[in-house]
Amino acid sequence: MNFLRYLFVVSCLAVTANVDATTIQIFLDDEEDLAILTHKAKPENIAGATNKILFEQLNLSNIEFLGASYKRTLRSMLKQDKSAICTLNKVKTIYREKTFCSACQ
C-alpha cells in the first residue's frame, strides 16, 4: 500500500498550500484518461490501466476528476484558495516546486 501512495504522489503534482479541502480535484487534459477514471470506458493502454488500478487501490472517495486543458489547470492552481488541485503525469521541476508547492518545503 505504501508503494501505491508513493506512485500517487509521484504521478500527481498537488497544490497543498493551506489545504482545507474535502475534495481533491484532478484535472485531466486527456479525454480517454478522463473516461477511464470516471468509469465510462475501459483502459486500452498501460498508462490508463495503471492509473485506474492506482486510484481503485487508494479507495479515496474525495477525488473529483475534471476535464481541462493544461493551461486551465495551471490557472486554477495559481488562483486556488484552500483547495487541492492536481494534474497527472507531470515531472517535478524546480519551477513547479517553487510555484505550486511552497508549503511542501
OpenMM code with the backbone's topology and positions (N, CA, C; nanometers):
from openmm import Vec3, app, unit

residues = "MET ASN PHE LEU ARG TYR LEU PHE VAL VAL SER CYS LEU ALA VAL THR ALA ASN VAL ASP ALA THR THR ILE GLN ILE PHE LEU ASP ASP GLU GLU ASP LEU ALA ILE LEU THR HIS LYS ALA LYS PRO GLU ASN ILE ALA GLY ALA THR ASN LYS ILE LEU PHE GLU GLN LEU ASN LEU SER ASN ILE GLU PHE LEU GLY ALA SER TYR LYS ARG THR LEU ARG SER MET LEU LYS GLN ASP LYS SER ALA ILE CYS THR LEU ASN LYS VAL LYS THR ILE TYR ARG GLU LYS THR PHE CYS SER ALA CYS GLN".split()
positions = [
    Vec3(0.0819, -0.1201, 0.0000),
    Vec3(0.0000, 0.0000, 0.0000),
    Vec3(0.0858, 0.1257, 0.0000),
    Vec3(0.2007, 0.1231, 0.0702),
    Vec3(0.2893, 0.2390, 0.0706),
    Vec3(0.3408, 0.2691, -0.0689),
    Vec3(0.3680, 0.1634, -0.1477),
    Vec3(0.4138, 0.1829, -0.2835),
    Vec3(0.3082, 0.2557, -0.3668),
    Vec3(0.1811, 0.2197, -0.3496),
    Vec3(0.0748, 0.2861, -0.4237),
    Vec3(0.0624, 0.4324, -0.3845),
    Vec3(0.0793, 0.4609, -0.2565),
    Vec3(0.0761, 0.6005, -0.2132),
    Vec3(0.1910, 0.6780, -0.2745),
    Vec3(0.3081, 0.6159, -0.2815),
    Vec3(0.4235, 0.6796, -0.3438),
    Vec3(0.3944, 0.7091, -0.4905),
    Vec3(0.3366, 0.6113, -0.5620),
    Vec3(0.3023, 0.6341, -0.7018),
    Vec3(0.2045, 0.7486, -0.7179),
    Vec3(0.1081, 0.7592, -0.6285),
    Vec3(0.0115, 0.8678, -0.6337),
    Vec3(0.0817, 1.0023, -0.6224),
    Vec3(0.1735, 1.0139, -0.5282),
    Vec3(0.2458, 1.1392, -0.5082),
    Vec3(0.3315, 1.1716, -0.6288),
    Vec3(0.3994, 1.0695, -0.6840),
    Vec3(0.4869, 1.0915, -0.7982),
    Vec3(0.4079, 1.1317, -0.9215),
    Vec3(0.2919, 1.0713, -0.9422),
    Vec3(0.2166, 1.0979, -1.0635),
    Vec3(0.1191, 1.2142, -1.0506),
    Vec3(0.1177, 1.2804, -0.9412),
    Vec3(0.0238, 1.3894, -0.9203),
    Vec3(0.0953, 1.5092, -0.8619),
    Vec3(0.0957, 1.6201, -0.9354),
    Vec3(0.1524, 1.7436, -0.8840),
    Vec3(0.0410, 1.8152, -0.8097),
    Vec3(0.0494, 1.8191, -0.6771),
    Vec3(-0.0603, 1.8691, -0.5955),
    Vec3(-0.0313, 2.0075, -0.5410),
    Vec3(-0.1346, 2.0868, -0.5317),
    Vec3(-0.1265, 2.2149, -0.4645),
    Vec3(-0.1749, 2.1913, -0.3227),
    Vec3(-0.0862, 2.2029, -0.2263),
    Vec3(-0.1232, 2.1680, -0.0901),
    Vec3(-0.1098, 2.2834, 0.0072),
    Vec3(-0.0820, 2.4012, -0.0410),
    Vec3(-0.0665, 2.5154, 0.0492),
    Vec3(-0.1994, 2.5459, 0.1180),
    Vec3(-0.2003, 2.5389, 0.2492),
    Vec3(-0.3184, 2.5689, 0.3289),
    Vec3(-0.4409, 2.4887, 0.2868),
    Vec3(-0.4223, 2.3631, 0.2585),
    Vec3(-0.5330, 2.2804, 0.2112),
    Vec3(-0.6280, 2.2493, 0.3253),
    Vec3(-0.7516, 2.2851, 0.3036),
    Vec3(-0.8589, 2.2532, 0.3962),
    Vec3(-0.9764, 2.2048, 0.3114),
    Vec3(-0.9463, 2.1134, 0.2201),
    Vec3(-1.0454, 2.0734, 0.1213),
    Vec3(-1.1068, 1.9390, 0.1561),
    Vec3(-1.2317, 1.9241, 0.1201),
    Vec3(-1.2948, 1.7943, 0.1346),
    Vec3(-1.2844, 1.7171, 0.0041),
    Vec3(-1.2559, 1.7841, -0.1048),
    Vec3(-1.2453, 1.7202, -0.2352),
    Vec3(-1.1130, 1.7564, -0.3009),
    Vec3(-1.0485, 1.6563, -0.3560),
    Vec3(-0.9273, 1.6773, -0.4347),
    Vec3(-0.9694, 1.6787, -0.5802),
    Vec3(-0.9403, 1.7851, -0.6493),
    Vec3(-0.9753, 1.7965, -0.7902),
    Vec3(-0.8548, 1.7556, -0.8734),
    Vec3(-0.8749, 1.6590, -0.9611),
    Vec3(-0.7690, 1.6162, -1.0522),
    Vec3(-0.8116, 1.6521, -1.1933),
    Vec3(-0.7384, 1.7457, -1.2511),
    Vec3(-0.7675, 1.7944, -1.3855),
    Vec3(-0.6940, 1.7074, -1.4867),
    Vec3(-0.7652, 1.6622, -1.5889),
    Vec3(-0.7077, 1.5770, -1.6927),
    Vec3(-0.7283, 1.6421, -1.8287),
    Vec3(-0.6213, 1.6497, -1.9078),
    Vec3(-0.6346, 1.7069, -2.0417),
    Vec3(-0.6504, 1.5989, -2.1484),
    Vec3(-0.6588, 1.4755, -2.1068),
    Vec3(-0.6761, 1.3629, -2.1981),
    Vec3(-0.8161, 1.3040, -2.1780),
    Vec3(-0.8983, 1.3134, -2.2816),
    Vec3(-1.0371, 1.2664, -2.2705),
    Vec3(-1.0459, 1.1168, -2.2430),
    Vec3(-0.9509, 1.0401, -2.2969),
    Vec3(-0.9515, 0.8950, -2.2739),
    Vec3(-0.9241, 0.8642, -2.1267),
    Vec3(-0.8259, 0.9325, -2.0675),
    Vec3(-0.7976, 0.9131, -1.9249),
    Vec3(-0.9170, 0.9526, -1.8392),
    Vec3(-0.9815, 1.0626, -1.8759),
    Vec3(-1.0989, 1.1077, -1.8014),
    Vec3(-1.2100, 1.0024, -1.8066),
    Vec3(-1.2333, 0.9470, -1.9239),
    Vec3(-1.3369, 0.8437, -1.9386),
    Vec3(-1.3027, 0.7195, -1.8562),
    Vec3(-1.1752, 0.6826, -1.8536),
    Vec3(-1.1339, 0.5644, -1.7764),
    Vec3(-1.1529, 0.5887, -1.6276),
    Vec3(-1.1068, 0.7023, -1.5788),
    Vec3(-1.1105, 0.7289, -1.4352),
    Vec3(-1.2505, 0.7620, -1.3837),
    Vec3(-1.3399, 0.7987, -1.4731),
    Vec3(-1.4793, 0.8208, -1.4335),
    Vec3(-1.5661, 0.6990, -1.4664),
    Vec3(-1.5025, 0.5873, -1.4980),
    Vec3(-1.5671, 0.4577, -1.5229),
    Vec3(-1.6616, 0.4602, -1.6426),
    Vec3(-1.6319, 0.5424, -1.7433),
    Vec3(-1.7137, 0.5463, -1.8643),
    Vec3(-1.6513, 0.4658, -1.9775),
    Vec3(-1.5260, 0.4222, -1.9573),
    Vec3(-1.4563, 0.3422, -2.0586),
    Vec3(-1.3557, 0.2510, -1.9896),
    Vec3(-1.3174, 0.1451, -2.0596),
    Vec3(-1.2153, 0.0545, -2.0083),
    Vec3(-1.0791, 0.0988, -2.0615),
    Vec3(-0.9740, 0.0800, -1.9821),
    Vec3(-0.8409, 0.1207, -2.0286),
    Vec3(-0.7950, 0.0376, -2.1481),
    Vec3(-0.7301, 0.1050, -2.2425),
    Vec3(-0.6783, 0.0374, -2.3610),
    Vec3(-0.5265, 0.0430, -2.3673),
    Vec3(-0.4621, 0.1045, -2.2681),
    Vec3(-0.3169, 0.1110, -2.2671),
    Vec3(-0.2664, 0.0946, -2.1239),
    Vec3(-0.1368, 0.0774, -2.1101),
    Vec3(-0.0784, 0.0502, -1.9787),
    Vec3(-0.0925, 0.1700, -1.8846),
    Vec3(-0.0809, 0.2916, -1.9358),
    Vec3(-0.0924, 0.4111, -1.8506),
    Vec3(-0.2332, 0.4224, -1.7925),
    Vec3(-0.3338, 0.4039, -1.8770),
    Vec3(-0.4721, 0.4115, -1.8295),
    Vec3(-0.5028, 0.3021, -1.7289),
    Vec3(-0.4542, 0.1812, -1.7551),
    Vec3(-0.4776, 0.0691, -1.6638),
    Vec3(-0.4077, 0.0927, -1.5302),
    Vec3(-0.2855, 0.1456, -1.5353),
    Vec3(-0.2099, 0.1719, -1.4123),
    Vec3(-0.2786, 0.2775, -1.3274),
    Vec3(-0.3203, 0.3869, -1.3888),
    Vec3(-0.3895, 0.4929, -1.3135),
    Vec3(-0.5203, 0.4420, -1.2538),
    Vec3(-0.5939, 0.3619, -1.3301),
    Vec3(-0.7209, 0.3067, -1.2805),
    Vec3(-0.6964, 0.2188, -1.1582),
    Vec3(-0.5988, 0.1290, -1.1669),
    Vec3(-0.5668, 0.0409, -1.0541),
    Vec3(-0.5222, 0.1225, -0.9342),
    Vec3(-0.4395, 0.2217, -0.9588),
    Vec3(-0.3875, 0.3054, -0.8508),
    Vec3(-0.5007, 0.3727, -0.7736),
    Vec3(-0.5903, 0.4386, -0.8433),
    Vec3(-0.6986, 0.5099, -0.7749),
    Vec3(-0.7981, 0.4145, -0.7099),
    Vec3(-0.8186, 0.2974, -0.7703),
    Vec3(-0.9065, 0.1986, -0.7069),
    Vec3(-0.8455, 0.1483, -0.5762),
    Vec3(-0.7148, 0.1257, -0.5734),
    Vec3(-0.6480, 0.0768, -0.4531),
    Vec3(-0.6424, 0.1825, -0.3434),
    Vec3(-0.6302, 0.3082, -0.3821),
    Vec3(-0.6287, 0.4159, -0.2826),
    Vec3(-0.7644, 0.4310, -0.2160),
    Vec3(-0.8708, 0.3956, -0.2882),
    Vec3(-1.0054, 0.3975, -0.2333),
    Vec3(-1.0402, 0.5315, -0.1688),
    Vec3(-1.0103, 0.6382, -0.2408),
    Vec3(-1.0402, 0.7725, -0.1914),
    Vec3(-1.1731, 0.8185, -0.2494),
    Vec3(-1.2663, 0.8508, -0.1634),
    Vec3(-1.3973, 0.8934, -0.2107),
    Vec3(-1.4030, 1.0436, -0.2351),
    Vec3(-1.2969, 1.1142, -0.1978),
    Vec3(-1.2993, 1.2600, -0.2095),
    Vec3(-1.2224, 1.3101, -0.3308),
    Vec3(-1.2127, 1.2307, -0.4367),
    Vec3(-1.1452, 1.2725, -0.5588),
    Vec3(-1.2494, 1.3028, -0.6654),
    Vec3(-1.2302, 1.4155, -0.7315),
    Vec3(-1.3182, 1.4555, -0.8415),
    Vec3(-1.2316, 1.4716, -0.9661),
    Vec3(-1.2632, 1.3974, -1.0715),
    Vec3(-1.1884, 1.4055, -1.1967),
    Vec3(-1.2595, 1.5040, -1.2886),
    Vec3(-1.1840, 1.5993, -1.3420),
    Vec3(-1.2399, 1.7031, -1.4276),
    Vec3(-1.1590, 1.7145, -1.5560),
    Vec3(-1.2272, 1.7362, -1.6650),
    Vec3(-1.1587, 1.7596, -1.7919),
    Vec3(-1.1206, 1.9061, -1.8040),
    Vec3(-0.9949, 1.9314, -1.8373),
    Vec3(-0.9478, 2.0688, -1.8532),
    Vec3(-0.8154, 2.0688, -1.9271),
    Vec3(-0.7911, 2.1750, -1.9991),
    Vec3(-0.6619, 2.1883, -2.0656),
    Vec3(-0.5535, 2.2124, -1.9602),
    Vec3(-0.4296, 2.1913, -1.9999),
    Vec3(-0.3185, 2.2125, -1.9066),
    Vec3(-0.3120, 2.3595, -1.8636),
    Vec3(-0.3379, 2.4520, -1.9568),
    Vec3(-0.3355, 2.5946, -1.9221),
    Vec3(-0.4440, 2.6288, -1.8192),
    Vec3(-0.5618, 2.5729, -1.8368),
    Vec3(-0.6704, 2.5975, -1.7402),
    Vec3(-0.6343, 2.5393, -1.6034),
    Vec3(-0.5718, 2.4237, -1.6041),
    Vec3(-0.5284, 2.3610, -1.4785),
    Vec3(-0.4305, 2.4518, -1.4060),
    Vec3(-0.3321, 2.5036, -1.4779),
    Vec3(-0.2341, 2.5939, -1.4156),
    Vec3(-0.3004, 2.7191, -1.3611),
    Vec3(-0.3936, 2.7752, -1.4359),
    Vec3(-0.4655, 2.8941, -1.3863),
    Vec3(-0.5406, 2.8614, -1.2578),
    Vec3(-0.6064, 2.7477, -1.2542),
    Vec3(-0.6801, 2.7066, -1.1343),
    Vec3(-0.5855, 2.6865, -1.0171),
    Vec3(-0.4685, 2.6300, -1.0430),
    Vec3(-0.3715, 2.6064, -0.9362),
    Vec3(-0.3189, 2.7391, -0.8807),
    Vec3(-0.2988, 2.8351, -0.9687),
    Vec3(-0.2473, 2.9653, -0.9249),
    Vec3(-0.3528, 3.0443, -0.8480),
    Vec3(-0.4805, 3.0261, -0.8825),
    Vec3(-0.5883, 3.1001, -0.8169),
    Vec3(-0.6450, 3.0283, -0.6955),
    Vec3(-0.6002, 2.9071, -0.6704),
    Vec3(-0.6596, 2.8235, -0.5657),
    Vec3(-0.6542, 2.8913, -0.4295),
    Vec3(-0.7575, 2.8653, -0.3540),
    Vec3(-0.7583, 2.9069, -0.2142),
    Vec3(-0.8178, 2.7925, -0.1325),
    Vec3(-0.7325, 2.7287, -0.0563),
    Vec3(-0.7731, 2.6188, 0.0308),
    Vec3(-0.8404, 2.5053, -0.0446),
    Vec3(-0.7848, 2.4709, -0.1596),
    Vec3(-0.8331, 2.3540, -0.2318),
    Vec3(-0.7135, 2.2760, -0.2825),
    Vec3(-0.7341, 2.1516, -0.3102),
    Vec3(-0.6280, 2.0659, -0.3620),
    Vec3(-0.6566, 2.0392, -0.5085),
    Vec3(-0.5679, 2.0843, -0.5927),
    Vec3(-0.5831, 2.0685, -0.7366),
    Vec3(-0.4596, 1.9956, -0.7880),
    Vec3(-0.4828, 1.8913, -0.8668),
    Vec3(-0.3728, 1.8097, -0.9176),
    Vec3(-0.3864, 1.7910, -1.0678),
    Vec3(-0.2761, 1.7519, -1.1280),
    Vec3(-0.2762, 1.7066, -1.2657),
    Vec3(-0.1823, 1.5880, -1.2742),
    Vec3(-0.2156, 1.4915, -1.3566),
    Vec3(-0.1374, 1.3685, -1.3638),
    Vec3(-0.0238, 1.3795, -1.4641),
    Vec3(0.0763, 1.2952, -1.4441),
    Vec3(0.1851, 1.2746, -1.5389),
    Vec3(0.2684, 1.3992, -1.5664),
    Vec3(0.2998, 1.4727, -1.4636),
    Vec3(0.3875, 1.5887, -1.4765),
    Vec3(0.5116, 1.5657, -1.3912),
    Vec3(0.6260, 1.5967, -1.4467),
    Vec3(0.7522, 1.5793, -1.3768),
    Vec3(0.7725, 1.6949, -1.2791),
    Vec3(0.8248, 1.6640, -1.1624),
    Vec3(0.8551, 1.7671, -1.0635),
    Vec3(0.9767, 1.8464, -1.1120),
    Vec3(0.9596, 1.9778, -1.1271),
    Vec3(1.0698, 2.0649, -1.1671),
    Vec3(1.0896, 2.1712, -1.0602),
    Vec3(1.2004, 2.2394, -1.0653),
    Vec3(1.2271, 2.3462, -0.9685),
    Vec3(1.1200, 2.4544, -0.9811),
    Vec3(1.0827, 2.4917, -1.1037),
    Vec3(0.9803, 2.5939, -1.1246),
    Vec3(0.8468, 2.5517, -1.0626),
    Vec3(0.8038, 2.4293, -1.0911),
    Vec3(0.6756, 2.3822, -1.0383),
    Vec3(0.6784, 2.3729, -0.8863),
    Vec3(0.7905, 2.3288, -0.8322),
    Vec3(0.8011, 2.3184, -0.6870),
    Vec3(0.7928, 2.4564, -0.6224),
    Vec3(0.8628, 2.5540, -0.6779),
    Vec3(0.8597, 2.6902, -0.6218),
    Vec3(0.7221, 2.7557, -0.6382),
    Vec3(0.6601, 2.7320, -0.7534),
    Vec3(0.5334, 2.7977, -0.7838),
    Vec3(0.4149, 2.7346, -0.7123),
    Vec3(0.4121, 2.6025, -0.7033),
    Vec3(0.2935, 2.5337, -0.6556),
    Vec3(0.3092, 2.4616, -0.5224),
    Vec3(0.4285, 2.4430, -0.4746),
    Vec3(0.4478, 2.3620, -0.3535),
    Vec3(0.5214, 2.4387, -0.2448),
    Vec3(0.4873, 2.5612, -0.2240),
    Vec3(0.5567, 2.6405, -0.1213),
    Vec3(0.5381, 2.5804, 0.0176),
    Vec3(0.4274, 2.5152, 0.0428),
    Vec3(0.4037, 2.4549, 0.1746),
    Vec3(0.4691, 2.3175, 0.1869),
    Vec3(0.5194, 2.2619, 0.0765),
    Vec3(0.5797, 2.1296, 0.0792),
    Vec3(0.7209, 2.1304, 0.1383),
    Vec3(0.7821, 2.2453, 0.1479),
    Vec3(0.9215, 2.2528, 0.1895),
    Vec3(0.9384, 2.2563, 0.3367),
] * unit.nanometer
topology = app.Topology()
chain = topology.addChain("A")
for resn in residues:
    res = topology.addResidue(resn, chain)
    for name in ("N", "CA", "C"):
        topology.addAtom(name, app.Element.getBySymbol(name[0]), res)
